[in-house]
Amino acid sequence: MALYEPFPNYIWNLSVAIAMESGGQIGEIVDMCRPILEAAKDGADAGTPQFMKQWAAMGEKLIELAHEDEARGCAFSASDKLERASLYLFNAERMQGHGAPGRSETYARARATFDKSTELGKLDRERVEIPLTQGTMPALYTRASGEGPHPVVVYCNGLDSCKELLYWSKLPHALARRGVSTLCVDQPGSGEALRLQGLPVDPHSESWASKAVDWLETQADVDPRRIGMTGISLGGHFAPRAVAYEPRFASGAVWGANHNWREVQDKRLNREGEKPVPHYWAHVMWAFGASDMEDFLARSTDMNLNGHMDRITAPFLVTHGANDRQIGVDYAHDLYDQLVNSPRREKVIFTTREGGVEHVGADNMAYGRDRIADWFAQTLGGHTG
């Protein structure tokens, strides 16, 4: 398996991979990428306005086509087009620098389109807001069908994703099929929490993850003894930390082991490894609420799981791609080796034999999705077939 790479830089190719793995249509993706092939040659940062222009234009065309479907009384077809429109708009927005012209308007358009698709398609995702000490944590709640109460998994973002992309990773679909509900969260420093409320990253993830557990315990369809926690990319740092310090989590997993993210920043300063988004240093300073690089590095000091993982006493699964170009596979070994008090620990390194070798399976998310869904079904009392 290999990443599809139409552009001469990793960051733009990663965005294409995200779109492909999240339900984009290859013909639409080709049509969006072809006009900006030259722009990509100027580097990952320079051409991002052209990227947004092309991807947002496709989103607007799909919105127009969806309106035509809706006028014909074909709500499901309209919803399908709005899903892709929203995906392309979110992808266009995440490529822009903080404060870039049109970024906030594109984000608002993406969110409104997503909500309209939910309504027309009668999709299994309810928007909820989890009270935090300051502000709220917007989330999407996907319920397992059938008689409850059900187990549930809290699923958190990486550095630059949003709850909508978590939903499109199809892990909530895979879990629901196995009798497990999912709560996809925009935790502080991501998605709506950052963009609309200005809530920065909280390195001590248990502070917001515990609030998610508090909320889930009030839901009649949730079994409070069977709540799990997972995260993707930088969420692979937040999830283990939360499980270590919130004893109500009954199981945990990571989609990418981001064991020592503070150390990764030093490597990136030395131009080691790939970055996930254009305008990277401006993005992390915005996400952390930092005034400059020195302030950011100080605020990220605690983003290191060494010395904390022996607190985990629940089952825990570590997954990682063998050829991850952002986060080295050694961090997966570090995390697994330190789970000394977990009663059941597993480590899965995805290889070229099956796929999912890139960062969080950007080349093929199917294997990580299946393995994590099966893990929670097995450890939280769902079913695998």
C-alpha positions, 0 to 999 in steps of 0.5 A: 500500500502507498499514499496516492501522491499527485502533488510534489509535497506531503502535506497537500497529498495528505489532504487528498488522502483524507478526502479519499478516505472520508468519502470523496469521489475520485473524479471530483478530487481529480477535477479539484487537483488538476488546476493547482498542480503548478501552485503546489510546486511553490511549497506547502504553504504558498499555494493554499489560497488556490487550494481553497478556491478549487476545493470550495468551488467544488463544494459550492457546485455540489450544494447547488446540485443538492438543491436540485435533488431536494426540489425533486423530493430526493432528500437522500441524494441531496444528503449524499452530495452535501456530505461531499460538499461539506468534506471538501469545504472542511478540507479547504479550510484546514489547509489555510493559515490562521486568519487567512481571508475566507477561512472562517466563512468557509468553516461556517459554510462547511458546518451548515452544509454538514448539518443540512446533510444530517437532516436530509439524510436522517443520519445517525449523528446527533450534535450535542454540547458537553459542559466544560469548566470554561465553555463547551465541547461540541460533539457528534453522538452516534448511537448503536441500534437495538436495546440498550444500554450500550457501551460507548467510546469517546473519540477525540481529534488530532491537532488539525482534525474536527469531529466531522472528520472523525465521523467520516473516518467511519469508526463510528459506523464500525462501532455501531455495527458492533453494538457500541455507540460513539461520541466524537468530540471537538476537544479544546484546541480543535474544531469548534472549540478552537475556532468558535470559542477560542479554547486552546489545547489542554495538555492534561486531557483528563480534564475534558475527557472526564467531562465527556464521561460525566455527560455520558453517565446521564444518558439512559442509553449508555452503560456507565461501566463500559465507556472507552476512549480513543484518539487519532493522530495527536489524539493518540497522545490525549487518549492514553493520558485520559485513560491513565488519569480517569479511572472510569474508562474501561478500555482504551486504544490509539490510532497512531501512538503520539507518545512524546509529542513535545519531542516531535516538536524538537525534531520538526524544528530540526526539519526531521519528519513531515508536518500535518498542515501548511503554516504549521508553526502558526497553527500550533501557536494558535491551537495552544493560545501561545504568543510566540514560539517560546510560549508554545514550547513552554505550553507543550512541555507536558506533552510527554507520556513517559512516567504516566502510562503505568497508571493505566489499569484497563485493556489498551490497544496500540496501533501504528503505521510502519511507514508513518512519516510524521510520528516515528514507529518507535513511539508505539513501542514506547507506549506499549512497553510502558503499559505494565499494569494493563491487564490486556495490552496489544500492539499492532504495527500495520505493514505493506502486507495489509496497508495502513502504513502511513500516518493513521492509515492515510493510505488505507484506514480500513485496517485501523478502523476494523482493528480498533472497532473489534478491540472495543467490541471485545473489551466493552462487551459488544459483538464482532459478528 
